[in-house]
Amino acid sequence: MYRMCDFNNLDKLTPCLIEDTECIRKVYSYTIKKLQFMESTGIHIIREEKGVTVLKVLVSGVNHIKDITSYMLQLFQQKECPLEQIEIDTGKINEYTHSDIECGTRKLIQIDYMHDDGVCEEKKLRRVENDDEYSKRKYDPSDCDNNYPKYPPDFTVIGHSAVYFINKDKCCTTTTYSRSETVVPVKNVCK
Protein backbone atom coordinates (compact mmCIF):
# COMPACT_ATOMS: atom_id res chain seq x y z
CA MET A 1 0.00 0.00 0.00
CA TYR A 2 1.19 3.55 -0.68
CA ARG A 3 1.20 6.28 1.92
CA MET A 4 0.08 9.89 1.37
CA CYS A 5 3.66 11.16 1.82
CA ASP A 6 5.06 8.78 -0.83
CA PHE A 7 5.81 11.45 -3.47
CA ASN A 8 7.39 8.95 -5.88
CA ASN A 9 4.09 7.06 -6.32
CA LEU A 10 1.50 9.87 -6.43
CA ASP A 11 -0.33 8.22 -9.34
CA LYS A 12 -1.01 5.07 -7.25
CA LEU A 13 -2.42 6.71 -4.11
CA THR A 14 -5.90 6.00 -2.82
CA PRO A 15 -6.88 9.30 -1.17
CA CYS A 16 -8.85 9.25 2.04
CA LEU A 17 -11.04 12.09 3.32
CA ILE A 18 -10.48 12.74 7.02
CA GLU A 19 -12.04 15.67 8.83
CA ASP A 20 -11.21 16.11 12.52
CA THR A 21 -13.26 18.29 14.87
CA GLU A 22 -12.07 18.46 18.47
CA CYS A 23 -14.07 19.84 21.38
CA ILE A 24 -12.57 20.13 24.88
CA ARG A 25 -14.55 20.99 27.99
CA LYS A 26 -12.57 21.98 31.08
CA VAL A 27 -14.10 21.91 34.54
CA TYR A 28 -12.08 23.53 37.33
CA SER A 29 -12.77 22.69 40.95
CA TYR A 30 -11.08 24.36 43.90
CA THR A 31 -11.70 25.72 47.38
CA ILE A 32 -10.97 29.33 48.35
CA LYS A 33 -10.64 30.23 52.02
CA LYS A 34 -10.35 33.65 53.64
CA LEU A 35 -8.74 33.77 57.06
CA GLN A 36 -8.49 36.87 59.23
CA PHE A 37 -6.19 37.40 62.19
CA MET A 38 -6.05 40.36 64.55
CA GLU A 39 -2.75 42.13 65.16
CA SER A 40 -0.54 40.77 67.95
CA THR A 41 -2.29 37.39 68.26
CA GLY A 42 0.89 35.40 67.62
CA ILE A 43 2.17 33.21 64.83
CA HIS A 44 -0.43 31.42 62.70
CA ILE A 45 0.42 28.51 60.41
CA ILE A 46 -1.85 27.78 57.45
CA ARG A 47 -1.50 24.24 56.09
CA GLU A 48 -3.64 22.17 53.72
CA GLU A 49 -3.22 18.58 52.55
CA LYS A 50 -2.45 19.39 48.88
CA GLY A 51 -0.75 22.72 49.51
CA VAL A 52 -1.70 26.38 49.71
CA THR A 53 -1.76 28.90 46.86
CA VAL A 54 -1.95 32.46 48.17
CA LEU A 55 -4.29 34.66 46.14
CA LYS A 56 -4.51 37.91 48.12
CA VAL A 57 -3.26 39.40 51.41
CA LEU A 58 -4.83 42.54 52.86
CA VAL A 59 -4.12 44.55 56.01
CA SER A 60 -6.85 46.86 57.24
CA GLY A 61 -7.53 49.24 60.06
CA VAL A 62 -10.80 50.99 60.84
CA ASN A 63 -10.48 53.51 57.97
CA HIS A 64 -7.56 52.33 55.81
CA ILE A 65 -6.70 49.18 53.88
CA LYS A 66 -3.51 48.07 52.09
CA ASP A 67 -3.01 45.23 49.60
CA ILE A 68 0.31 43.53 50.41
CA THR A 69 -0.10 40.49 48.16
CA SER A 70 3.04 41.00 46.04
CA TYR A 71 5.24 41.54 49.12
CA MET A 72 3.86 38.45 50.88
CA LEU A 73 4.27 36.26 47.75
CA GLN A 74 7.95 37.24 47.70
CA LEU A 75 8.23 36.62 51.45
CA PHE A 76 6.61 33.17 51.10
CA GLN A 77 8.70 32.50 47.94
CA GLN A 78 5.59 31.31 46.12
CA LYS A 79 6.07 30.83 42.39
CA GLU A 80 3.94 28.52 40.22
CA CYS A 81 3.49 25.68 42.70
CA PRO A 82 1.52 25.57 45.94
CA LEU A 83 3.34 25.90 49.26
CA GLU A 84 3.21 23.18 51.91
CA GLN A 85 2.37 25.81 54.52
CA ILE A 86 2.55 29.52 55.18
CA GLU A 87 3.37 31.26 58.43
CA ILE A 88 1.90 34.61 59.42
CA ASP A 89 3.37 36.51 62.37
CA THR A 90 0.68 38.99 63.39
CA GLY A 91 3.28 40.90 65.45
CA LYS A 92 4.96 41.91 62.18
CA ILE A 93 1.96 43.50 60.42
CA ASN A 94 3.64 46.95 60.38
CA GLU A 95 6.76 45.32 58.91
CA TYR A 96 4.65 43.59 56.21
CA THR A 97 3.04 46.93 55.24
CA HIS A 98 6.38 48.84 55.55
CA SER A 99 4.70 51.32 57.89
CA ASP A 100 1.80 51.67 60.29
CA ILE A 101 -1.17 52.18 57.95
CA GLU A 102 -3.38 53.45 60.79
CA CYS A 103 -1.73 54.66 63.99
CA GLY A 104 -3.43 53.92 67.28
CA THR A 105 -5.71 51.15 66.01
CA ARG A 106 -5.41 47.39 66.04
CA LYS A 107 -5.15 46.10 62.50
CA LEU A 108 -6.40 42.94 60.86
CA ILE A 109 -4.63 40.78 58.26
CA GLN A 110 -6.70 38.74 55.79
CA ILE A 111 -5.25 35.91 53.70
CA ASP A 112 -7.22 34.58 50.72
CA TYR A 113 -5.86 31.25 49.52
CA MET A 114 -6.83 28.36 47.26
CA HIS A 115 -6.41 24.63 47.85
CA ASP A 116 -7.78 21.27 46.66
CA ASP A 117 -7.70 22.44 43.05
CA GLY A 118 -8.27 20.05 40.20
CA VAL A 119 -9.14 20.03 36.52
CA CYS A 120 -11.31 17.54 34.70
CA GLU A 121 -11.15 17.75 30.92
CA GLU A 122 -13.40 15.91 28.52
CA LYS A 123 -12.48 15.78 24.87
CA LYS A 124 -14.63 14.73 21.98
CA LEU A 125 -12.76 14.06 18.76
CA ARG A 126 -15.04 13.69 15.78
CA ARG A 127 -13.10 12.12 12.94
CA VAL A 128 -15.16 11.87 9.81
CA GLU A 129 -13.54 8.72 8.55
CA ASN A 130 -14.71 5.65 10.41
CA ASP A 131 -15.54 6.57 13.98
CA ASP A 132 -16.06 9.14 16.73
CA GLU A 133 -13.75 8.89 19.71
CA TYR A 134 -14.65 10.09 23.22
CA SER A 135 -11.95 10.59 25.86
CA LYS A 136 -11.33 12.35 29.17
CA ARG A 137 -8.63 13.10 31.71
CA LYS A 138 -8.51 14.25 35.30
CA TYR A 139 -5.53 15.88 37.00
CA ASP A 140 -4.41 18.21 39.76
CA PRO A 141 -2.90 21.37 38.22
CA SER A 142 -0.96 22.07 41.42
CA ASP A 143 1.10 18.84 41.26
CA CYS A 144 4.76 19.78 40.92
CA ASP A 145 8.03 18.04 40.19
CA ASN A 146 11.23 19.90 41.14
CA ASN A 147 9.25 23.15 41.66
CA TYR A 148 7.69 23.00 38.16
CA PRO A 149 4.09 22.05 37.41
CA LYS A 150 3.65 18.54 36.03
CA TYR A 151 2.20 18.21 32.53
CA PRO A 152 -1.35 16.76 32.56
CA PRO A 153 -1.71 13.07 31.69
CA ASP A 154 -2.84 11.98 28.24
CA PHE A 155 -6.52 11.61 27.51
CA THR A 156 -8.02 8.17 28.13
CA VAL A 157 -10.36 6.88 25.41
CA ILE A 158 -13.75 6.04 26.92
CA GLY A 159 -15.70 5.18 23.80
CA HIS A 160 -16.02 4.90 20.03
CA SER A 161 -18.95 4.95 17.67
CA ALA A 162 -19.12 4.00 13.99
CA VAL A 163 -20.11 6.94 11.81
CA TYR A 164 -18.96 7.05 8.24
CA PHE A 165 -17.99 4.07 6.11
CA ILE A 166 -17.40 5.70 2.70
CA ASN A 167 -13.69 5.64 3.46
CA LYS A 168 -13.68 1.96 4.41
CA ASP A 169 -10.57 0.23 3.04
CA LYS A 170 -9.28 3.55 1.64
CA CYS A 171 -7.72 5.06 4.77
CA CYS A 172 -4.50 3.32 5.63
CA THR A 173 -3.32 5.01 8.81
CA THR A 174 -4.67 5.53 12.25
CA THR A 175 -3.85 8.94 13.67
CA THR A 176 -3.55 10.23 17.18
CA TYR A 177 -2.76 13.56 18.77
CA SER A 178 0.52 14.25 20.47
CA ARG A 179 0.94 16.81 23.24
CA SER A 180 1.54 19.52 20.64
CA GLU A 181 -1.86 18.64 19.13
CA THR A 182 -0.49 17.86 15.66
CA VAL A 183 -1.58 14.81 13.72
CA VAL A 184 0.98 12.02 14.02
CA PRO A 185 0.60 8.70 12.16
CA VAL A 186 0.76 5.80 14.61
CA LYS A 187 0.72 2.67 12.53
CA ASN A 188 -0.40 1.33 9.19
CA VAL A 189 -3.60 -0.69 9.57
CA CYS A 190 -3.97 -1.77 5.91
CA LYS A 191 -2.68 -5.17 4.81
N, C-alpha and C positions, 0 to 999 in steps of 0.2 A: 504494500500500500504506500502511497505517496503522501507526504506531509505538506501542509500549506506553505512552509518555509523552504521547500525543495524547489529552488529557482531553476534548476536544470531540467525539470520535468513538468513545467507549467501546463503543457498541453494534455497531461494525463491526470490532472487533479480532479477530484470530485468535491466541489465546494459544498460547504455546510453552513447554513444560516444559524447563527447563535446570537441571541439578544439577551443580555443580562440586565436585570433591574434589581438593585439592592436597596432594601429599606432597613434602617437600624433604629430601634427604639431604646433609649437609655432611661433607666429609672434610678435616681439617686435616693439613698436613704441615709439619714444621719440624725444625730441628736445634738441640739445646741443648748448649753446651760449658761446661765448668768448667775455668778456668785458675787455677793457684796460683803465687804469687810469694813468695819469701822477702824479709824486710825488708832494706833497703839493697842491693838488686841493680840499682838504676838505674830509668830510666824505661822503661816497657813500653807499646807502642802496640798496641791490638787493633783490627783492621780486617777486614771481610768485604765481599764483592762487593756484596751487596744491603743492607748496613747491619747494625747491631748494636743489639739491644734488651736492655738490662740487666735481669735478673730478680732477682738477689740478690748482695749483696757482704758477705762475712764477714771479720773479722780474728780470728785465734786465736793463743793462746800454748800452752804445754804444758797448763795447767789452766783457762784462761779463754777465752771466745769472746764476740764482740760483733757483732751484726747492724748494719751501717752502710748498709743499702740506701737508706733515704730520704735520708740526707745525700749520698750519692754521686749519686743521681738528680738532686738539686738542683745539685750541683757540675757534673755533665755537661750539665745543662739538657735532660734527656730528658723529653719530654711524650708525645704519642701516637705520634709517628713514630720510626723507627729512626735512630740516629746513624751518620754516615759512619765514625767511629772514636772510640775512647775512649783516654785516656792515663792511665796509673797510674804515679805516682811513689812507689816503694816506700820512699824516704827520708822520706816524709810520712805514714807509717802512724799515728804518734801524733797528728798533726794531724787525720787523717781520723776517728779515734776520740775526739778531744777530750781525750785523756789517754793515759797509758801503761797499757794494760789488764793488763800483767803485767811488772813491773819485773825487769830482769836477764835476760830471755830474748829470743831472736830470734823475732819474730812472723811470721805467714804471712797473706797476703791472698788470698782466693778470690773470683773473679768468675764468676758463672753468667750466661750470656747466650744469647739465641736469635737465629738467623739463618736465611736461606733458607726463610722461612715462606710458605705458600701455602694457598689454600682452593679445593677443587673442590666445586661444588654441582650436584646433579642434581635436577631437578624433574619430577615426573609430575603432569600436570593431567588429571584424568578429568572430561570434560564429557559428561554424559549428554544428548546432543542428537544429534550426528552422528558425533563422532569422539573418540578419545583423542589427546592431544598429549604428546610426550616432548621435554624440552629439558634443556640443561645449560649451565653456565658455569664458567670457571676464572679465578682472579684472585689477585693477591698483596696480602694485606691490609695490607702495610707500605708500599705505594706511596703517596706523598704529593705534594700540590700546594700550595705556599705554606704548608708546615708543618701541613697538614690531610690526614687520610687521604682518598684518592680513593674515590668510591662505586663499588661493583662494577659490571661491565658487565651489560647485559641478558642474559637467558637466550637461547640459540640453539636453535631448534627442530631436533630431530634425527630426528623421525618422527611419523607419524600412523597411526591405524588406525580403520577404519569400525566403529561399534559399534551404533548405535541409530537406525533410520530411521523411527520412528513420527512424528517431528517433521518429516520431509522436506516441504519447501515451506510449512511453517508458521512456521519461525523466520526472521526477516528481518534479523537483525544478526549480525555476527561480533564477538565480544568478545575483549578482551585485558586483561592486567593491567598497570597502571602501577606505578611504584616504590612507591606507597603501598598497593599490593595491593588496590585497589578496581576493580570492574568498570567499564570504560570502553568504550562503543560505538565501533568503529573505522569501519565503513562499512556501508552498506545493500547486501546481496547479492541481494535480491529484485528482480525486474524488473516 
